[in-house]
Amino acid sequence: MVEATGIDLLNLLLVLTLAWIFGLAVERVGYPALMGELLAGVVFGPAVLGVLHGGEAIDVLAELGVFLLMLYVGMEVDLHDLFELGPQSLMIAVGGFVVPFGLGYLIGGVIGATIEQSLFVGIAMAATSLATKSRILVDLDILDTRIAGVLLGGALLSDVGVMVVFAGIMGFIETGDVTIVGLGLVAGKALLFFAVALVIGDRFLPYLWGRLQVWMAHHEFVDKTSAFTIALVVALVFAFFAALADLHMIIGGFVAGLFLRQAELERDIYEHMYNVIYDLAMGFFAPIFFVSVAFELTLDVFTQRLDLLVLVLVAAFAGKIVGSWLFALPTKLSSREGLVIGFGMNGRGTVEIVIVTVALSAGVIGQELFSVLVFMAIFTTTLVPPSVKWGVDWLRRTDELISTDGVLLDADSDPGNS
């Protein structure tokens, strides 16, 4: 028993160390850390060298990583911004979801997948990555351009939409009922959960937070640690109600994050709570999750199912770009702006990988399809920085790079200072 514990601790130490090294390395070249963490899992995991391995401890920590990661992702979304986003962002989100989702579902039918598997192929293609977009736009110094605002808004709406559809799909899988009544029951339970969560989170949670702060101040133990503990309790409560609605616990974590952001907390307490959740998720639990995801990957898809991998990659790349571009045409965005926004929407990332991992653990998809979808996420995300940079330079050359206040930015302009 002592020896096994020592091996487990050494394995955990190696997982964290290699995740940190590889994550830092890829960040230096402009990519999100999760790609380095996945790479570390591929190279040092069972697929290649076999130095790292899974286990009960890794599995538990990885599951906590998924939960905290989705809690953090939820805290990145401002509900009030969702209601104030312009029609361009909404159209981009719809186009960037509907077209790739439809293509993914059709591919599932072509390869003989079940309805459940086809739905997951579709949702994986429809996902996008808000965090990846934010980092790239910061690096290019174009946050105050029109395309940046629409892109971030579209990615924000897309992330929320994907999670809602994912909730419905998981409910459908739980019941296994394909009748109209069965589908209606699934949709009703999911909608009921979101409706109850909205009422509790938007109406009661801020009030309860305020009353709790007054009570804690009166008893002189207002402290940041207590606020963080209460935040975790709130997240677990939402996860519990999600489970009651036959939804995955990460839906509850994501929704809890949405409303924790709206809670009326003192600024320093909220920032401490946010930073601790970020540090726990991104600095410890999430890297374990992403490294362990790679343990389930098989490189055989490059030799045995290269045709499927190429088909999925082409459909995912074209579907997201064409969908975003087509739905941008009726708006005041130019055709070129719509195309460049499509380049930015193309990258998948955290949410997509979490979703397909849940599908794998639920036994809905197998290792082969899981590997194809994860590699699709990696490759499409890799293409985002160079394609968006090329697109921004293209807009500058054609005098179509517009600031958020409608000012034309010429080739010599610095968007960050306009």
Steps between C-alpha positions, in 0.01 A plus 500: 500500500784740585675423173181555298445833676854606419451409133174695489664807652793477259256468210305806620825695542605415143155587363506846660865570417471400133166683469664818632808471275307420182225753578755776555684406180194522275387826664835650402413440133147640528283196569283413805665292773247218459662406167833450674333298774335276240834463322669397826233234551543369145881486506549368855173308532401153377482611135880551464748465790273355769668692783173649630190299576148542633363372827233559760671806648557658158139430401359667812723806464421523128125495571544778754702679234209485254258633761722791611593575140134538399436707813780733390373509139159603634658781700653631177152558353306816587126427478420868453737513202312207347177701499671811363695341215418633155339311214839437338620289791173310513511425127863388523418272794204345318689450173808370678283245679236384253719428197780299669248322722301394194814384319614304805165326531507412127853357535373282783235364265755440223730295724211299644507655847201485735277803554674571831847479344394722207367760743833507681694534173275795419536669838879450490516676163268778617706583811739792509750636751446840663831482691699433181334793322575738787869410509545540123320835487716630786818383323394673176402818690162527326263476797334832413421412138155408372601148404642439850178609670283289270737203529504504879124550514444215255734269691329592828152424365630186331649363823171549685300354209726195481458434871120526471491259203745270678262493797218394270711230333608354835139495614403321181775242554397446862141418402582325172150592387457614141124557512351847479387470862845384609680782318250747641566373851876534454468852362252592774729384781797686351296818452359468852852472641617813315183689595533412869874575488429839343247591768724382784822638357377835371237581764582327826876438495602871498254565787628201700861606440419848627323374812780252568765772473307717747470209742870411465603863549283523812673197648839630385613208291469634148793337332594395149535132583140479621378664179692245294355212703148634451567532126587130484186415697292702252667320208427160655137598561458587132677175406256308722198658332653429160533134599134498608411616148709214355768744384875468551648668806718727283179671381434592862857624543477715187165653602627564854793691351259717298320611813799528732621772267172687554505468879527827687832436671756750617752544221806372687311194629370415152843546342655273762232236441546526121879478526491199731259315271718592202817385674347173617345425161774617265800442723422156642179314410448592133857408391446155655177471302655598165802275545274210595277566197800412282526161676185400311629612160614249244741591222358213294253744346787644293562163338168314521239779485685785333206536259260568787743741668545699177124504436428630850778760479387636164134510604581664835728761342269583210178476701600750767649752253228475236221502761637813670561671164155420356314622808713818510391602149156637600661721767693823460827305504685481169553166327871508587428579866260205514765270356769612747255457789439149368875433522487606866191293581666190352708404804352250740652447842402453862124456469521262203759276666298489823186402307661215303670374817159480668371312194790253524453441874127448445576234239326693222807520276800269475872570520535535123232767455615671820855521361376642169298773676782596738753520216245711310492741797880516508545558126226761461627693804853490357379667182325792672796730585663500152167519315365787714829690472493459122136612495566811709791596271268442201237733647764766561624478140146529363402782740232293672639482855246703697518604865207447736399866461495472119839658426701356211839369609758525224809282460704727730241524774544341841157366601592500862549878497224606263 
